Amino acid sequence: MTAGVYVHIPFCKSRCSYCDFATDVYRESGAVERYVDALCREIRQFPPQNDANLIRGVDLRILRSSAADPSPSADTIYFGGGTPSLLNASQLERILNAVNAKFDVADDAEITMEMNPATVTPETLARYRDLGVNRASFGVQTFNDRDLKLLARGHDANDARHTFRMLRDAGFSNVSFDLIIGLPGQTLDDWQRNLDEALSLDPEHLSLYILEVHEATPLAEQIRSGRRPVPDEELAAEMYEHLLERIETTSFEQYEISNFAKSGFASRHNMKYWRLDPVFGFGVSAHSFDGRSRYWNIRDTAEYVSALESDKTPIAGRDILLDEKLAGECAFLGLRLTEGISLTAYEKETSIDLAKKYAGELERLADAGLIEFAGSRLRLTPRGMLFSNEVFSIFA
């Protein structure tokens, strides 16, 4: 099975008010170079070879045996963050060289870079394209300047428009917009205007995120202190329903709960997560799945770099998925896709008759209008996509 490669770049120009990811403020110093050095070292050492080095309960002998192929095939590479577009071309080239030396990367590989407005130049984008980056995941979030200030995004709507034009001029013909709904104080009219502008620019892909307020973020404190209103969950659901109605009038098709694409432009990399294909992650806080277990790296950037500079593993933990848990994940991840899951294929893969094992729960969910059977397939209804966690909970 062909794997995906995920590379985490933690640096940002500033920290967004809602962000709970592993990020660091970008510095024009040796810190970024040290990080790239450590990242390339981790990639070169894949799979981990130091049997004697146990860190935080991770036995690397087990890990090595679960990733036995020393040169696995890969057909997607995804640079996430953080803001990967803060890398210069030389740094990106070093990382890609390390990946290509370790993995048998397909000639037609999808290579995605997350980019934020006002973080690139025409020259930088041209170099990214020369190095093989062929897909941009563009962090627009919203075209409303008031909301951008709320989010502390560090750019305005004009920056987004200008950067998108630069992407097109540089030859990017596969661009995805990230959009957020459910912001404090956001109205349905705000969302409609935001969506209309996103569609008018005509990207190939849209990813939608309903705002989650995480503890210990500036936005959580602003809401707690009363400086920002509490997000309206019912209104966010109404915004999502409007999106589904609006999308039906366009050339986009929904292929996953939060993702919409023109024909042929679904994210090949993200499909690997929903179909439980192997994905190997590199960098601080990066997560990997080798087909049987998940393991993840240290979350602190300085600690990650120090570990690799000291020839220690950056792996912080590992979870071996027993058959029942793996089968549960196969069900609820597959149900995220609008195509749902084939009950026949599921039984062949897991030896579990899903309809029989969960007969009572599935009947209840069907009566509630959250799921439906279409021949031998089980899938969420549009209403089920709004309340997907209720469906997924039966497989936990």
C-alpha positions, 0 to 999 in steps of 0.5 A: 500500500502506498504511503503518505508523508507528512512534514510539520513546520511549526513556525508562524509570523504570529500566533492566531487567537484560536490556535492550539497547534504546536507552533512557534513564532518565526525567527530570522535566526539560526533556530529555523536552520537548526529545526530543518537540520533536525527534521532532515536527520529524522527523515534520514533515520527512518525507520528508527534504528537505535534498539537500545534507546527507549524513550517515554515507554516506546520500544523502538524494536517494536516500531522498527518491525512495524515499518520494516520496508526501508524504502516504502513507496509514497505518492503524497507529501504534505507540508503542514504547520504552522506556516510552511510557506515561511520556509525559503526555497533552499530549506524546502529543497533540503527537506524534499531531498531527504524525503526522496532519498528515503522514500520511493516517491511517485513521479505524479506525487501530490505535494501540498504546502500550507500557505498563508496570505502575505507570506510568499513572493512571486519569486518564492512561489516560482521556486516552490513550483520548480521544486515540485510543489503542485498543490497549495492549501491556502489559509484564507479563513475569512474575507471579513477584516473584522473577523481576521482581526479577531482571529489575529491572523496577521493579514487582511482580505486584500492580502488573501486576494493578492496572494491568490493571484500570485498563486495563479500567476506562478502556475498553481492550478490546484488551490484549496481554501480553508474557511472557518464558520461559527466565529463569535459575532459572525452572522449568517449574512457574513458567512454568505458573503464570505462564501460567495467571495471564496467561490467567485475566486474559483479555487479547486477545493474548499475545506471548511472548519467549524470553530473550536475554542480550546482552553488556554488560547487567547480566544478562550480567555476573551470569551471567558472574560466577556470581551467576545460573545460565546459562539452560537452552535445552532447558527454554525449549523445553519451556516453549514446547511447553507453551504451544502445548499450553495454548493449544489449550485456549483461545480464542487462536490462534497466528498467528506464532511468538511471537504468539497472539490471539483472533479479530480481535485479531492485531496489525495493526502487527506484521503489516506487518513480517512481510508487508514492508509499508512502516513509517516509524519516527521517534525515536532508533534507529527503523528504517524500511522503504519497500518497497525499502530500510531506513534507521535513526536515530542510536542515542544520544538526545542526539545524535539531539536535537542533530542535529534541533535543528541542522537535520541529518538523524538518519538514521545508515545505509541498506541498499538491498535488492537483488532477491535479498535482498528475496526472501529476506526475503519468504520467512523473514518470511512463514514466521514466520506460522503460515499460511506463504507461498503459493508461487504468490503468492511466485513472482508477487511475486519471479519465483522458484520457491521450491520449485525453487530450494531443492529440496534444502534444503527436502527436508532440512528436511521430512525433519527435520520442520521444514517442511511443504507444504500444497497450494500453501503452505509453512509451519513445523511446531510443531517448526520454530517451535522451530528456525526459525533453521535454516530461515531460514538457507537464505534468508540 
